[in-house]
Amino acid sequence: MLPFHPRPPWLTGRLQTLRALRWPFPARLAEGHRLWLPLPDGDALAATLHLPEAARPGRPLAVLVHGLAGGEDDPCLREAVGALLRRGFPVLRLNLRGSAASRDRSTSHVHLGRSEDLAAALASLPPPLVNAGVLLAGWSLGAALVLLLLGRLSATPGLPRLLGAAAISPPLQPDLAHAAIDAQPLLGRALLAAYRREVLAVPARDLPPALREAAQAARSLREFESRVTAPRFGYPSYAVFCEVNRPAAVLPRIRRPVLLLTAADDPFLPPEAAARIAWEDCPAILPLQLAGGGHCGFYDRRPEALSVRALLAFFEGLADEPDIAAGRAVAAFDAAA
């Protein structure tokens, strides 16, 4: 486990999480270009493209994916966008199905297993944007989708060349993550309420009154996924839903380099989720667990969050010299320790 020195006043995992997901003063960004990326069923995902002022030839496109009930304006995403742009990367912020930005062209909601949405969105990107390849970065649910894409869909026809990815605070074991979230009296309740609002706000023909009532009545995330998401999308049970879409299960099959970042004090992800994984069977994964950082936070005493610095080092290594990408990421942590 790597040391972590939190930035005051974000001294606990819960405070780090609030800073990452709900900070009311997000990083300032120049206005981007709105894209709509079509999905096979007629829905479309909203995305915002940013091009750096000082573009560096040959830089791959960085695609950023938010977490559950989030969106492109989550503070942790905006901070990463600014840092990537300063280093010459073009950046695309992707809004998942059912999120506020994509709602007008959504007929259902995202869930842990819909990595095919991410694959379809990437396949629809204009060729000039992806000629140099694509780097993926996901936070929380977005990180799970990135891992599932790399583990089971990376050979999908039409996908651009995927160079690698960063997965920040992914729910590797969904059932354990749901239990941890439900055990949080404030953060867990707030996340469930935001998720419920998002699902019910989408006009959908496949959400009959019985499922709407179940969504309104659910008192935990586990109950919501069991009584709403699993039956809505054809899973016979909550257990099957979690097992089929368990990111930990696909890690040994991933063949693109992945930086996987977690924190021991994450209020949503228990440490035993990572402890159960045989990392020696996952040669493409660089797992880094910090003593602190919360869920998607990692705000230490430097201007840029430690997660952002590690992501940048990893991406610059993949863009310039793939064989040294992992070494650059580890060096970013050594410098912070």
N, C-alpha and C positions, 0 to 999 in steps of 0.2 A: 504494500500500500504506500502511495506517495504522500508526502506531507502537503498541507494546504494552510495558508495563512489568510484568513478572511479579511476583507476590507470592512472596517467599521462604517456604518452600524450593522452590516449584514453578517452578524456573527454566528448565526445558527442556520441549519439546513432549511428551516421554514422561511426565514427571512431572505436567504439566498433565492429560494424559489419564488417568493413574491416579487423580488427585484427583477428576476428574469422574465416573469410572465405578466406582471401587472404594474410595472413601473410607469407612472403617468407622464413621464417626460422622456419619450423615446428619442433615440439618436436621430438627428436631422439628416434627411437625404434629399438630393435633387429629385425632381419629378421624373418618374420613369415612363416607359411606354407600355400601355395596356395590351395584352395579348389574350385571346380566348383559344384554349387548346381543346379540340373536340374529343369526345369519348365515343366508343362504338355504339352505345345505346341512345345517342342523341343529346346527352348532357354535355357540358363543357366546363373546363376549369379556368378560372381567371388567374392571370399571372402578370407580374410586373417585371419588365426588363430594364436593367440599368447598364449603361455602357460607361466605362471609365474615361475620365478626361484625358488621361495619359495612357492610352492603350498600349499594351506590350504585345507585339506580333506573336502569334502562336499560343497565346493564353487560352486554355479551355474554358468553356462556359461552366460556371458554378451554379447549380440548381439547389435552392434551399426549400425545405419542406417543414411546415409547422406541426405542432402537436394537437391533441384532442381539444376541441372547442376553441382553437386558436385561429390565427390567420397571419397574413404577411406582415402585419404591423406589430407582432409580438416583439417586445423590446430585445430579446436575445437574437432574433433574426435581423432586426434593423442594425444592431451593433456589428454583426458579422458582415452584413452587406457593405457598410461603410469601410470596414477594414479591408475587405476583398477589393473594393473599388480603388482604394488608395494604393494597392499593390498591382493594379493593372488587369484584374480579372473582370470580364463581363459577368453579370449576376442576374439570375432569374428567381424571383420569389413566387412560389407556387401556392395557390389557395386550393385546398382539398374540397371534394364534393360536399355540398351542404354548408360550407363555411359562409360567413357574411358576404364576402366578395363574390363567391361562386353561386350564391343562393338563387339568383334570377335564372340560372340555367342548370339548376339541379332538380332532380325528381326523387332523390333519396339521399341518405347520409353516408359519410365515410365510416369505416370501421377498421379494426386491426388487420383484417385480411385482404383489403382491397388494393393490394400492390399492383394489380393489373391497371388501375387508374393511372398510377405513376408511369407505368410502362407505356400506356397509350399516349399520355401527355408528352413524354419524351420523344416518342416516335413521330409526333406531329410537328415538332419544332422545325423551322425553316433550315435547310441544309447549311446556308452560310453561317448560322449561329453555332453549329456543332461540328464544323469541319475539323477543329482542333481537339475534339473530344468533349466529354462531359464529366464533371466532378459533382458528386452528390453530397449534400449535408442535410441530415434530419435531426430534429429535436423531439424527444419523447415518442408519441405515436408516429410522427414523421420518420424518426429513426428506425422504428420497427418496420415501416413500409419500405424504407431503403434496404434494410437487411433482407427482407423477404423477396424484394425484387432481385437483388444480387444472388440470392440463394436458389431461386426457382424460375426466374423469368429473364435472366440476363442474355439468353440466346434467342429471345423473341425477335422474329423478323422485323426489320425496320428500325430497331433501336439504334441510336447513335453509339459511337464507341465510348464505353464507360471506363474511365481510367481508375476510379477508386472512389472512396466515400469516407465520410465522418459520421458516426452515429453517437449522438450526445444524449445520455440518459434514456436509452431504449428500454421498454418493458420486455426483457428477455423471456420472462416466465409470466404470461398474462394473468393467470389466476393469483399468483403471489402479489403482483402489482395491484390488482383490483382489491385484494384483501387489505393491503397497506393503505391504499387511498381511502377505502371505506372506514378505516380506523382513525382517520384524521377528522376530528369533529368540525373544524372550520374549513381547512383547505379542501378536504374531500367533499364536503357538502357543497362548497362553492363550485367545484369542478362538475359535480353531478348536475347542479342546477343549470350551469352554462351549457352542458351537453344536451340536457333535456330541451332547453329553449331552442337550441340549434336544430335538433331533430324535428321538433314540432313546428318550427317556422317554415319548413320546406313543404310546399304543396305537393302531395304525393298520392298516387292512386294505390300504391302497394302498402299503405299504412292504414288499414281499416280501423273502425271505431274500437274494436277490442284491443288492438295494439296501441292505439292512442291512449286509451284508458290505462293500459299497463305502464306506458311511459310516464303518465302523470302520477301514477301510484307508486312507482319504484322508489325505494328508500335507500338504495345503495347502487353503486356502479355495477356490482356483480349481478344484482337483481335486474337492472336495466338491460345488461347484455344478455342475461338468461331469458327474460320474458319479452324482450322487444327485438334486439338485434339478431339473436340466433334464429328465432322463428321467421323473422322477416326475410332473412337471406337463405333460408333452407337448411340450416344446421339442425340436426335432430336433438341436440342438447347443448347446454353451456359447456360441458366438458369437451365435447367434440369441437365446438367453436374455438376453444382455447388451444386444444392440442393441434388442430389442423393449422392454426395460425401462430404457432409458437416460434418466435424468432430464434430462440436458442437452438432449435432443431435444425435450422438451415445453415448455421455457422460453419460446420465442417465442409459444406458444399460450395462455399463462396471462394471464388478464385481471383477476385479483384482485391487490392489492398484496402483494408478498412481500419480506421482509427476508431476505437470504441471506448468512450469516456463515461465513467460512472463515479458517484460519490458515496462514501460510506454513510453519510448523514442525509441521504435523499429521503424525504418523507414519503415518497410514492413508490420507491423501489427498494425492497429489503436486500441487504448485502448477500443473503444466501442465494439469491437468484443467480448471481454470477459465480458463487462458490460451487454450484452444482455442475458447472460446465467443465469438460475436459479440454482445456485450452490447447493442449498439445495436439489435439485432433483438428484444430482450426488454424492451419498454417497461414492463411491470409489475414488473420485478425490480429491487430495490436491492441490488447485490452489494457487500459490504464485506469486504475481505481485510485481516487484521491481520498484523503481522510475527511475532506469537507467539500462544500460546493453546492449542496442541495440538489434540486431538480432543475437542470438546465442553467444553473447559475454560474458558479466558479469565478466569482468576483473576488480577486485577491487585491493586493495593494498596488497594483500597476494600473495605468489608465485603461488598457484593454484587458478584458477578462482572460483568465488563463485558458479557458476553452477556445476562445477566439485565436489566441496566439498559437495554440497547438494545432488548431485547424489550419491556420495560415501556413505554418511550417510544413505540415503534412501535404497540403495542396501544392505549395511551391515545389516541394520535392517531387511530387507526382508529375507536375507540369514540366520540370526541368530535367531531373534525373530520378526516375522512379525507384532505382535501387537504394537511394539514400533518404527516401521519404520518411520511413519510420525513425531513422536516426535523427532527423530534424525535429520531429515531433517530441521525441524523448528529450532532446536537448532543450526544448522550450520549457519542459517541466524541470529539468535540472537547474536551469537558470532561475526558476522561481522558488526553488526549495531553499 
